[in-house]
């Protein structure tokens, strides 16, 4: 089961519910810099609470809950020294723009023409990248501590997922331009830009990089592999047939099996992790009016 961002945010929000507390009605804070509460010793102001109420159109109790959620995320991100640089932010905005068949310049124009701040928009993207890296870090911890009995059980029950062909017939598409190959993938091979060459190949998996072998093993016949950098070129393969499949030995497949289990349980693992954080958090309410 693949990741679902909306579901992930829902389960985290649910797990961080502000249990057992009731707060006053929506009202503007009387003190601009007044402290509303402390979360593990870090202050949260009345203005922050009020801004969340206005931004999300929610009551005070929900705003407080979301701020506690944010502060716990910030604390974990800082503790793990997770960062997102400007290049990553620009790349993510460009990725989303391409997905929606537009450009970064048009995204910026749209944000600003609707009264938004471009710097604030980029900061929001940066925060989402930081959260994604945090969730990956939590998942990797679970991967390292996965129970061997559970891993072996999954392997035995799903052997067909861990079969690799001894040879593969494929069409190789290659170019020095990564963007050109992306066009090949997006069009499912119907568009072949200038500079992209192709050739028929019969590949022996024993001679391939293990990462490449897994991409072939998991890819469907008739589909493309991811794009691989090889030397000074970029390469993708259209899988045409897989021949003489054999089972990957458990010792070689263990990490892949563990990764599949963690992916299936990722939302719950994150939910459980933040639930523990919440239960150990020190939240001291000062005032909310």
N, C-alpha and C positions, 0 to 999 in steps of 0.2 A: 504494500500500500504506500502510495507516494504521499509527500507532505501536502497539507492543505492549510494555507496560512490563515484563512478565516477561522477554521476550526481550531487551530492552535491558539489564536488570540482569544477565542471563546473559552477554551478550557482553562487557559491561564487566568483569564478574568474571573472565571467561576471559582477557581481554586483560591484566588486571593480575595474572596468575598469578605466584607468587613463584618464578620459574624458578631451578633450580640450587641451591636451599637446602634443607637438612634440619634439623629441629629435634627437641628432646627430647620425651618423652612428656608428656601432660597432668599438670600439677602446680601446686599453689598457690604463688605467689611467696613467697619467704622474707622479702623486704623490702617493706613496704607502699608506700613511695615510691621504690623503686628504679627506675632508668631501664633500660628494655629495649633501646631503639634511638632513633636520631634519623632523621627523614625530612625532608630538606632543611633540617636544622638545628633542626627542631622535635622536642622530646622526646616519647616514647611510654613510659608507665610499665609496669612488670610487672603492676600491678593492672588496667590497661586490657586487656592481653592476656588475663589470667585471666578478666575479666568477659565478654569476647567468647566465650571457651571455654565458660563456664557458660551464657551466654545462648543461644548457637547450637548447643551440644552438639557442638563440633568440637575437633579436635586443635590443638596449639600452632602448627603451621606454617600451617594455614588461618586461625587467628585473627590471626596476624601479617600474612598476606596481606590480610585484610579491613581491618585497621587502616591499612596502607599505602594501600589504596584510599581509605579515608575521609579520611586526611590530605591526599592529593592533591586530592580533591574540595573539602575545606575551603580549601585553598590557592588553588585556582582561583576559588572563590566569593568569597573575600576580595579577590583580585587584580582581579576584575571588578566589585567593589563591589555584589554582588547581595544584596538584602535581602528579607525576607518579614515584613510587619508583622502585628500581632495581628488586624486586620480580615480580612486574607487567610486567616489560619489559621482563624478562626471561619467564614468563608464556605466554605472547603474542607470543614471538618467537617460543616457544614450540607448542603453539596452531596452528600456521601457518605451522610449520614443520609437525605436525601430519596430518593436512588437506592435505598436499602434500605428505604424506606417506614417510617422511624422518625424520631425527633426528636433534636436535640442533647442535650436533657436525659436522654433514655433512653440515649444513647451514653455520656454521663458516668457515669450510674448503673451501666451495665454494666461499664465500665472499673474503677470503684472497688469494685464488689461482687465483682470477681474479683481483688482485691488489687493493682490497678494504681494508679499515680499519674496524676491528671488532668493535672498540669503536665508530667509526662514524656511523656504521650500527645500533648499539644499540641506539645511540642518535637519529637517524632517527625514530626508532620504538617508542622511548619515546615521540618524538614530535607528532607522529600520535595518541598515547594514550591521550596526553594532548588535542589535537584538538577534539577527540571523546568526552572526558569529557566536554569540553567547549560547544560543540553542544548539549549535553544532558542537560547541565545547562540552556542553552538558551531555549530549548524545555520545560523544567520544569517550567520556568517562564511563558511561554505561556499557559501551562496547568493550572497554578494557576489563570490566568486572562481570561480563556476561557469564552465566552459569554453564559449565561444560556439558552437564547432563541435558539441559534444554537445547543447547546448540546441536549436540549429537542427535537428539530426538528429531529436531527439525530436518537435519540432513537426511536421516533415514526415511522420514515420511515424505520428503520432497526431492528424491534423487534425480528426477527429470530436470530439475532446475540447475543441476550441477554436472550436466553432461557437456562435454566439449567435443567438437568434431576433430578428427585427425587431419582432415584437409577441407579447404573451403574454396569454392569457385566464386569469384567476385569480379566486379568491374572497378578498377582503380581510377579515381579522379584526383588529379594533382595539379598544384599551381603554386607560384610564389606569393600569390595574393589570397590571403585568408578570406577576405570579404567576397571574393569571386566564388570560392567554394561554399560559402554560406548561402549564396544565391542558388547554387545547385541543390543544396539540401532543402531550402524553403520551397523550391518548385518541384521537389521530389524527382529531380533529374530532367525535368522538361526544359529548363533553361540552362544552357552551357555558355557562360560568358567567354569572351576572348581571353586567351591566356590560360584557360583550363584545358588540360589534356587528359585523355583516358586510355586505358589499356585493359585487356582481359588478363586475369591472374588466377593461378591455382596456388593457394598458400598452404604450406605445411605448418600446422599450429606448433609443432615441437620447436620450430625455428623462430617463433614470434615472441615478442615481449609479452609477459603474462597479462599486463594491463590490456593490450590489444586483443589477446585471446579471449578475455572476459567480455569485451565489447562484442566480439563475434558470437560468443556463446549465448549472450543475452539478447542479441539482436534477432529480429525476425527475418526470414527469407523474404526478399523484396524490399527491405529497409536499408537505410544508410547507417554506417557507424558514425560515431563522433569524428570530428576533424582532429587529426594527429599531426604535430610538428615533427617532421623527419628531415634532418639536415637543414638545408636552407629552403625547404619546401613544406607545403601543407598538403595532407592526404586524407581522403575519405574513401570508403569502399561501399559499393552497392552489393549486398549479399545476394548471391543467386542460388547457391545450394550449399548444404553442409553434409559432409560425407563421413561415414564410419564413426558415429559418436561413441565416446568412452566416458566413464564416470571419473570425475576428479577425485583423487584420494582425499579422505577426510582431513588429514593433516594439512594438505594444501588448500582445502576449501574452507577451513574453520573460520578464518577472518571474514570471508564473504558471507558465510552462513550467519555469523554473529551480526554483521552489518544489516542483513535482511531482517533479522529479528528486531534489532533496534529501530529500524525504519518503520516497521509495523507498529511498534509500541511508542514511537517518539512523542506523540502528543501527551500520552499518559505519563511518560518519564519526566517531561517538562512540568506537567501538572503536579506530579508527586514532589519534584524537586522544590518548586516554589511553595508548595503547601508546607513543606518542612521549614523553609526559610521564614514563612509567615508565622508559623507556630513558635519560632524562636526569636522573632523580631520584638524589639522593645518600642512600642508605640505609646507615647505620652501625649495625651490631648491637653492643650493649654487653654484654648478658647476657640469657639467657632462663630462668634458674633462680634 
